[in-house]
């Protein structure tokens, strides 16, 4: 595989577009095998990048506000997922855009499992990885949740199963699909990155678009946005539903009935078992993992054991601790209203919710109505989307608090949350503009929770 990729790159005029984690990984990979290959590395600003750290006479940095101009002159543009072409005319170079993901899918002989969706990607891909690894298979976890693909490419052989968490950004221009392609759900998200919600959905559906007859798609039958697209799924594909319905679009259904998960008419999982993944949204993730286990013909009892032993990932309904007889949960990954709603349902005893963050144009009305009807007593609102939620709940009986930052929000929570209940950070908005990412926001929350008032 590496030889084929290098032979493909050897005679091309190449631009590496973006120089974050993946861009640096691409540079290191090419330089390892083509030490004198001329490369242009293009990004908007130096930021944390330090030119002095790179001693390489065969690279040319192109940096500045106009960094996206002139891309049509290259034979190949290896794009990092974080670069947006939202307001750029790409007709002159669209067919030249590629990525680590596309090159890997094109040339790798390993079996690939791709996982995407607005929410649940990290949990589901990691759970699938654990299930396969626990059955002593050769498996690697790549993409968003793992490390850049090129950083792990030396470890991947023909018998490796590659589980890849895929963002919409990684999928947007890809022209290859995994052997098993999973779409967990589709909701409004990243509207600051795409021209429209439709374009965002199109990027997600690229995970299926280039599959062949032997490949398998696994999709959420209950998700309205997925159903509305009327995608032509194959009979061999798998549909996942939390309802008691079977073989609606395919001949393979994983469904929920009488507290059991079924594969067609076969009972495969008792949902009342003691598992660490809370809530219906995680039960849905488990159903996708069970579908993969079935496709790969893994040992079912070992799969069930792996599921029940799986711990929630950090920042995803993460139990922080009990302080002053109040349980604190960190759900910083919840960047859309639907995720916050599911987290509240999963925990049940939420007395205080800390909500709000960066405004990316996502409609908050569904969350406002849910909170209006909920038993949550205290709602602490952070800028900027928290302002809309505060205004939308003014006529409710809630104790509404505007906090200027997360430190103030936690201090307020410690004063108003009833003993024996839960305080939940679940922002329903992204962290950008206030924190570097959701991880920094979650870690900051945990710090203030543990800090003496």
C-alpha positions in Angstrom: 0.0 0.0 0.0 2.7 2.5 1.0 4.6 1.8 -2.2 1.5 2.4 -4.3 0.7 5.7 -2.6 4.3 6.9 -3.0 4.3 6.0 -6.7 1.1 7.9 -7.1 2.5 11.0 -5.4 6.0 10.8 -6.9 5.6 12.9 -10.1 2.8 15.2 -8.9 3.0 18.9 -8.1 1.6 18.7 -4.6 0.1 21.2 -2.2 -0.4 20.3 1.4 -3.4 22.4 2.4 -3.6 22.9 6.2 -0.8 22.4 8.6 -2.4 21.2 11.8 -2.2 17.6 13.1 -3.1 15.9 9.8 -1.1 18.4 7.6 2.1 17.7 9.5 1.4 14.0 9.4 1.1 14.2 5.6 4.3 16.2 5.4 6.2 13.7 7.5 4.8 10.7 5.5 5.9 12.2 2.1 9.2 13.3 3.4 10.0 9.9 4.8 9.7 8.2 1.4 10.4 11.2 -0.9 13.1 13.2 0.9 13.7 15.6 -2.0 10.2 16.0 -3.2 9.3 19.7 -3.6 6.2 20.5 -1.6 4.1 23.7 -1.1 2.6 23.9 2.4 -0.4 26.2 2.5 -2.3 27.6 5.5 -3.9 30.8 6.8 -1.6 31.8 9.7 1.4 30.6 11.6 -0.4 30.4 14.9 1.4 27.7 16.9 3.4 26.6 13.8 7.0 27.6 14.0 8.8 27.9 10.7 12.2 27.7 12.4 11.4 24.2 13.6 11.4 22.9 10.0 14.7 22.7 8.2 13.8 21.6 4.7 15.0 23.3 1.6 12.4 21.4 -0.5 9.4 23.0 1.0 7.7 26.4 0.3 5.3 27.9 2.8 2.4 29.9 1.5 0.8 31.7 4.4 -1.7 34.5 4.7 -5.3 35.6 4.2 -5.2 34.8 0.5 -3.9 31.3 1.1 -6.7 29.6 -0.9 -5.9 31.5 -4.2 -4.1 29.8 -7.1 -4.8 26.2 -6.1 -5.6 25.2 -9.7 -1.9 25.2 -10.6 -1.3 22.0 -8.6 -1.7 18.4 -9.8 -2.8 17.3 -6.3 -4.1 19.1 -3.2 -3.9 17.0 -0.1 -6.5 18.8 2.1 -6.8 18.7 5.9 -10.4 18.2 7.1 -10.4 21.5 8.9 -10.1 23.7 5.8 -13.5 25.0 4.6 -14.2 26.0 1.0 -17.6 27.5 2.0 -17.2 30.8 0.1 -14.6 29.7 -2.4 -15.2 28.8 -6.1 -13.5 25.4 -6.4 -14.6 24.5 -10.0 -11.0 25.0 -11.2 -9.5 22.4 -8.8 -12.2 20.3 -7.3 -11.1 17.2 -9.1 -7.5 17.7 -7.7 -8.6 17.6 -4.0 -7.7 14.4 -2.1 -6.8 13.5 1.5 -5.1 10.9 3.7 -8.5 9.1 3.9 -9.0 8.9 0.2 -5.5 7.7 -0.5 -5.8 5.1 2.2 -9.2 3.8 0.9 -7.8 3.8 -2.7 -4.7 1.8 -2.0 -5.2 -0.1 1.2 -5.9 -3.8 1.0 -7.1 -3.9 4.7 -10.8 -4.3 5.5 -12.2 -0.9 6.4 -15.1 0.1 8.7 -16.1 3.8 8.5 -18.2 5.5 11.2 -19.9 8.8 10.7 -22.9 10.7 12.1 -23.5 14.1 13.7 -23.2 12.5 17.2 -21.9 9.2 18.5 -19.0 8.7 16.1 -16.3 8.5 18.8 -18.2 6.2 21.1 -19.4 3.9 18.4 -16.0 3.6 16.6 -14.2 3.0 19.8 -16.7 0.4 20.9 -16.4 -1.4 17.6 -12.6 -1.3 17.9 -12.8 -2.8 21.4 -15.2 -5.6 20.4 -12.9 -6.6 17.5 -9.7 -6.3 19.6 -11.2 -8.3 22.5 -11.6 -11.2 20.0 -7.9 -11.1 19.2 -8.2 -9.7 15.7 -5.6 -7.4 14.1 -7.4 -4.0 14.3 -6.5 -0.3 14.3 -8.5 2.7 15.3 -8.0 5.7 13.0 -9.4 9.1 12.1 -10.9 11.6 14.5 -10.8 9.5 17.6 -7.4 7.9 16.9 -4.4 9.4 15.1 -3.9 10.6 11.5 -4.0 7.6 9.2 -0.5 8.2 7.8 0.9 8.0 11.4 -0.3 4.4 11.7 0.0 3.3 8.1 3.1 1.2 8.8 1.1 -1.0 11.2 -1.7 -1.8 8.7 -1.4 -5.0 6.7 -3.7 -7.0 4.4 -5.3 -8.8 7.4 -5.8 -5.6 9.5 -9.3 -4.3 10.2 -9.2 -0.5 10.1 -12.0 1.2 12.1 -12.1 4.9 11.0 -14.0 7.7 12.7 -15.0 10.0 9.9 -16.2 13.6 10.2 -18.2 15.3 7.5 -15.1 17.4 6.7 -13.0 14.3 6.0 -15.8 12.8 3.8 -16.8 16.0 1.8 -14.5 15.4 -1.2 -13.8 11.7 -0.9 -14.4 9.5 -3.9 -13.9 6.1 -2.1 -16.1 4.4 0.5 -15.2 1.9 3.3 -16.2 -1.8 3.1 -18.6 -1.2 6.0 -20.1 2.3 6.1 -22.0 3.5 9.2 -24.2 6.6 9.3 -25.5 6.9 12.9 -27.7 10.0 12.5 -27.9 13.4 10.8 -28.8 16.7 12.5 -28.1 20.4 12.0 -24.4 20.9 12.7 -21.3 22.8 11.3 -23.5 25.3 9.5 -20.6 27.7 9.7 -18.5 25.3 7.6 -21.0 24.5 4.8 -23.0 26.5 2.4 -26.2 24.7 3.5 -27.5 21.9 5.7 -28.0 19.9 2.5 -24.3 20.2 1.6 -23.4 19.0 5.1 -25.7 16.0 4.6 -24.2 15.4 1.2 -20.8 15.1 2.8 -22.1 12.6 5.3 -23.7 10.5 2.5 -20.4 10.2 0.7 -19.6 7.4 3.1 -22.1 5.3 1.1 -21.7 6.8 -2.3 -18.8 4.8 -3.7 -19.5 1.5 -2.1 -19.6 -1.6 -4.4 -22.0 -4.5 -4.4 -20.0 -6.4 -1.8 -19.8 -3.5 0.6 -22.4 -3.0 3.4 -24.1 0.1 4.6 -25.5 0.4 8.1 -27.9 3.3 8.7 -30.4 4.7 11.2 -33.9 4.0 10.0 -35.4 6.2 12.6 -33.6 9.4 11.6 -35.9 11.6 9.5 -33.1 13.3 7.6 -31.6 10.0 6.5 -35.1 8.7 5.5 -35.9 11.9 3.6 -33.0 11.4 1.2 -34.6 8.2 -0.2 -31.1 6.7 -0.7 -31.1 3.5 -2.7 -29.8 1.1 0.0 -29.1 -2.5 -1.0 -31.0 -5.5 0.3 -27.8 -6.7 1.9 -27.4 -3.5 3.9 -28.4 -3.1 7.6 -31.1 -0.9 9.0 -31.1 0.1 12.7 -34.3 1.0 14.5 -35.4 1.6 18.1 -38.9 0.6 17.1 -40.5 -2.8 16.6 -40.3 -2.9 12.8 -38.4 -5.2 10.6 -37.1 -5.3 7.0 -38.5 -1.9 6.0 -35.8 -1.1 3.4 -33.4 -4.0 3.6 -33.5 -7.7 4.6 -31.3 -7.1 7.6 -32.7 -5.3 10.6 -31.4 -4.7 14.1 -34.4 -3.6 16.2 -35.7 -3.2 19.7 -38.7 -5.2 21.1 -39.7 -6.1 24.7 -36.4 -5.0 26.2 -34.3 -7.1 23.8 -32.3 -6.2 20.7 -33.1 -8.5 17.8 -31.3 -9.3 14.6 -34.3 -10.1 12.3 -36.1 -12.7 14.5 -33.1 -13.6 16.7 -32.7 -12.2 20.2 -29.1 -11.0 20.6 -29.0 -8.5 23.5 -30.9 -7.9 26.7 -31.0 -4.2 27.3 -31.6 -4.6 31.0 -28.1 -6.0 31.4 -25.7 -4.0 33.6 -23.9 -1.7 31.1 -21.9 1.4 31.6 -23.2 3.3 28.5 -26.3 5.2 29.7 -29.2 6.3 27.7 -31.1 5.5 24.5 -28.6 7.3 22.4 -25.9 4.9 23.6 -28.2 1.9 23.2 -28.6 3.0 19.6 -24.8 3.1 19.3 -24.6 -0.4 20.7 -27.1 -1.6 18.0 -24.7 -0.5 15.3 -21.8 -2.3 17.0 -23.9 -5.4 17.2 -24.6 -5.1 13.4 -20.8 -5.0 12.8 -20.3 -8.0 15.0 -22.9 -9.9 13.1 -21.4 -9.0 9.7 -17.9 -10.0 10.8 -19.3 -13.2 12.3 -17.8 -12.5 15.7 -18.5 -14.5 18.9 -21.8 -13.0 20.2 -21.2 -13.6 23.9 -17.7 -12.1 23.7 -19.3 -9.1 21.9 -21.8 -8.7 24.7 -19.1 -8.8 27.3 -17.1 -6.1 25.5 -20.2 -3.9 25.3 -21.1 -4.3 29.0 -17.5 -3.6 30.1 -17.1 -0.5 27.8 -16.6 2.8 29.7 -17.9 6.1 28.4 -15.3 8.3 26.7 -14.1 11.5 28.3 -16.4 14.5 27.9 -19.3 12.2 26.9 -21.7 12.0 29.9 -18.5 11.6 31.9 -19.1 11.3 35.6 -16.8 13.9 37.2 -17.5 13.1 40.9 -19.8 13.8 43.8 -19.2 17.1 45.6 -21.4 18.4 48.4 -23.8 15.4 47.8 -24.3 16.6 44.1 -23.2 14.4 41.2 -21.5 16.4 38.4 -21.4 15.2 34.8 -19.3 16.5 31.9 -21.0 16.3 28.5 -18.9 18.9 26.7 -19.1 17.0 23.5 -22.8 17.9 23.3 -22.7 20.6 20.6 -26.2 20.3 19.3 -29.6 20.5 21.0 -30.5 16.8 20.2 -27.4 15.6 22.1 -28.2 17.7 25.2 -31.8 16.4 25.2 -30.6 12.8 25.1 -28.1 13.3 27.9 -30.8 14.8 30.2 -33.1 11.8 29.4 -30.3 9.4 30.2 -29.4 10.9 33.6 -33.0 11.5 34.7 -32.1 13.4 38.0 -30.7 16.6 36.5 -31.5 19.5 38.7 -29.1 22.0 37.2 -28.1 22.4 33.5 -25.2 24.5 32.3 -25.9 25.3 28.6 -24.7 27.6 25.9 -21.7 28.3 23.6 -20.7 29.5 20.2 -23.6 30.4 17.8 -23.3 28.5 14.5 -26.9 29.2 13.4 -28.3 25.9 14.8 -32.0 26.3 15.8 -32.4 26.0 19.6 -36.2 25.9 19.7 -36.5 22.2 20.2 -34.2 22.3 23.2 -36.1 25.4 24.6 -39.4 23.5 24.5 -37.9 20.4 26.0 -36.4 22.4 28.9 -39.7 24.3 29.3 -41.5 20.9 29.9 -38.7 19.3 31.9 -38.4 18.9 35.7 -35.0 20.7 35.6 -35.1 23.6 38.1 -31.9 25.5 37.5 -30.7 26.5 34.0 -27.4 28.4 33.9 -26.9 30.1 30.5 -23.5 30.9 28.9 -22.9 33.2 26.0 -23.9 33.2 23.2 -26.6 30.6 22.5 -27.4 30.6 26.2 -28.8 34.1 25.8 -31.4 32.7 23.3 -32.3 29.9 25.7 -32.7 32.3 28.6 -35.0 34.5 26.5 -37.0 31.5 25.4 -37.6 30.3 28.9 -38.6 33.6 30.6 -42.2 32.5 30.9 -41.3 29.2 32.5 -41.0 28.4 36.2 -37.3 27.8 35.9 -34.6 29.5 37.9 -32.7 31.1 35.1 -29.2 32.4 35.6 -27.0 34.3 33.1 -23.3 33.5 33.7 -20.5 35.4 32.0 -18.1 32.4 31.9 -17.8 28.7 32.9 -16.2 29.5 36.3 -19.1 31.7 37.3 -21.5 29.0 36.0 -20.0 26.3 38.2 -20.0 28.6 41.3 -23.7 29.3 40.7 -24.4 25.6 40.3 -22.7 24.8 43.6 -25.1 27.2 45.3 -28.4 26.2 43.7 -28.2 22.5 43.0 -30.2 20.3 45.4 -28.4 17.6 47.3 -28.9 14.1 45.9 -29.4 15.4 42.3 -27.2 16.1 39.3 -25.5 19.1 37.8 -24.9 18.6 34.1 -22.7 20.5 31.7 -24.2 19.9 28.3 -23.8 23.1 26.2 -25.8 22.2 23.0 -23.3 24.5 21.2 -19.7 24.4 20.1 -16.9 25.7 22.2 -15.1 27.8 19.6 -14.5 31.4 20.5 -14.5 30.6 24.2 -12.3 27.5 24.3 -9.9 25.8 21.8 -12.2 22.8 21.6 -14.7 20.7 23.5 -11.9 18.9 25.4 -10.6 22.1 26.8 -14.1 23.2 27.8 -14.7 19.8 29.5 -11.4 19.9 31.4 -12.0 23.4 32.5 -15.4 22.4 33.9 -13.9 19.5 35.8 -11.2 21.8 37.2 -13.8 24.2 38.6 -16.1 21.5 39.9 -13.2 20.0 41.9 -12.0 23.4 43.1 -12.9 24.6 46.5 -15.4 27.5 46.4 
